[in-house]
Amino acid sequence: MGKIIIIGSGQLAQSLFKKFPDAKVIGYPEIDISNEESVKNAFSKIPAVSVIFNAAAWTDVDGAEIPENEDKVFGVNGTGVKY
């Protein structure tokens, strides 16, 4: 079986790592899931990936309501999964 990857650094990622202690955990700034180049670059360094758990999320509710953060929030919680 190939490598298990956990993306994120919050509670869900930490819980997944407890269940899969051999997994590689990558989080921001090592990977920015709202940026396609960042995702490609991060995964180009990891051979034989079998499973990816995307536990990355923008969880700062107050910060998410700031208009200047709209694109970043949508990139992390919305479109980031397509990369």
C-alpha positions as a Markdown table, in Angstrom:
| # | Residue | x | y | z |
|---|---|---|---|---|
| 1 | Met | 0.0 | 0.0 | 0.0 |
| 2 | Gly | 1.2 | 3.5 | -0.8 |
| 3 | Lys | 1.5 | 6.5 | 1.5 |
| 4 | Ile | -1.5 | 8.0 | 3.4 |
| 5 | Ile | -1.5 | 11.7 | 3.4 |
| 6 | Ile | -3.4 | 13.9 | 5.8 |
| 7 | Ile | -3.8 | 17.6 | 4.8 |
| 8 | Gly | -4.4 | 20.0 | 7.6 |
| 9 | Ser | -3.3 | 20.8 | 11.1 |
| 10 | Gly | -6.5 | 21.2 | 13.1 |
| 11 | Gln | -8.6 | 18.8 | 15.3 |
| 12 | Leu | -9.7 | 16.6 | 12.5 |
| 13 | Ala | -6.2 | 16.2 | 11.1 |
| 14 | Gln | -4.9 | 15.4 | 14.6 |
| 15 | Ser | -7.6 | 12.8 | 15.1 |
| 16 | Leu | -6.9 | 11.2 | 11.8 |
| 17 | Phe | -3.2 | 11.0 | 12.6 |
| 18 | Lys | -4.0 | 9.2 | 15.8 |
| 19 | Lys | -5.8 | 6.6 | 13.7 |
| 20 | Phe | -3.1 | 6.5 | 11.0 |
| 21 | Pro | 0.2 | 7.2 | 12.8 |
| 22 | Asp | 2.3 | 6.2 | 9.8 |
| 23 | Ala | 0.6 | 8.9 | 7.6 |
| 24 | Lys | 2.4 | 12.0 | 6.4 |
| 25 | Val | 0.7 | 15.1 | 7.7 |
| 26 | Ile | 1.1 | 18.3 | 5.7 |
| 27 | Gly | -0.4 | 21.6 | 6.5 |
| 28 | Tyr | -0.1 | 25.3 | 5.8 |
| 29 | Pro | 2.4 | 26.8 | 4.8 |
| 30 | Glu | 3.9 | 23.5 | 3.4 |
| 31 | Ile | 0.7 | 23.2 | 1.3 |
| 32 | Asp | -1.8 | 25.9 | 0.5 |
| 33 | Ile | -4.8 | 24.0 | -0.9 |
| 34 | Ser | -6.3 | 27.2 | -2.4 |
| 35 | Asn | -3.2 | 27.4 | -4.7 |
| 36 | Glu | -2.9 | 24.8 | -7.5 |
| 37 | Glu | 0.9 | 25.2 | -7.8 |
| 38 | Ser | 1.3 | 24.7 | -4.1 |
| 39 | Val | -0.7 | 21.5 | -4.2 |
| 40 | Lys | 1.2 | 20.2 | -7.3 |
| 41 | Asn | 4.5 | 21.1 | -5.7 |
| 42 | Ala | 3.7 | 19.4 | -2.4 |
| 43 | Phe | 2.5 | 16.2 | -4.0 |
| 44 | Ser | 5.4 | 16.0 | -6.5 |
| 45 | Lys | 7.6 | 15.4 | -3.4 |
| 46 | Ile | 5.6 | 12.4 | -2.1 |
| 47 | Pro | 5.8 | 9.1 | -4.1 |
| 48 | Ala | 3.1 | 6.4 | -4.2 |
| 49 | Val | 0.2 | 8.2 | -2.5 |
| 50 | Ser | -2.8 | 5.8 | -2.0 |
| 51 | Val | -5.1 | 7.8 | 0.3 |
| 52 | Ile | -5.6 | 11.5 | 0.8 |
| 53 | Phe | -7.6 | 12.9 | 3.7 |
| 54 | Asn | -8.3 | 16.5 | 3.2 |
| 55 | Ala | -8.9 | 17.9 | 6.7 |
| 56 | Ala | -7.8 | 21.5 | 5.8 |
| 57 | Ala | -10.4 | 24.2 | 6.5 |
| 58 | Trp | -10.8 | 27.8 | 7.2 |
| 59 | Thr | -12.4 | 27.7 | 10.7 |
| 60 | Asp | -12.1 | 31.3 | 11.8 |
| 61 | Val | -15.7 | 32.3 | 11.5 |
| 62 | Asp | -15.2 | 36.0 | 12.3 |
| 63 | Gly | -12.2 | 36.2 | 10.0 |
| 64 | Ala | -14.2 | 34.5 | 7.2 |
| 65 | Glu | -16.7 | 37.4 | 7.4 |
| 66 | Ile | -14.1 | 40.0 | 6.5 |
| 67 | Pro | -14.5 | 41.0 | 2.9 |
| 68 | Glu | -10.8 | 40.9 | 2.2 |
| 69 | Asn | -10.7 | 37.2 | 3.2 |
| 70 | Glu | -13.5 | 36.1 | 0.9 |
| 71 | Asp | -11.3 | 34.7 | -1.9 |
| 72 | Lys | -9.0 | 32.9 | 0.5 |
| 73 | Val | -11.8 | 31.4 | 2.5 |
| 74 | Phe | -13.6 | 30.2 | -0.6 |
| 75 | Gly | -10.3 | 28.8 | -1.9 |
| 76 | Val | -9.7 | 26.8 | 1.2 |
| 77 | Asn | -13.2 | 25.6 | 2.0 |
| 78 | Gly | -14.6 | 25.5 | -1.6 |
| 79 | Thr | -12.5 | 25.3 | -4.7 |
| 80 | Gly | -9.3 | 24.0 | -3.1 |
| 81 | Val | -10.5 | 20.4 | -3.2 |
| 82 | Lys | -10.3 | 20.3 | -7.0 |
| 83 | Tyr | -6.6 | 20.4 | -7.1 |
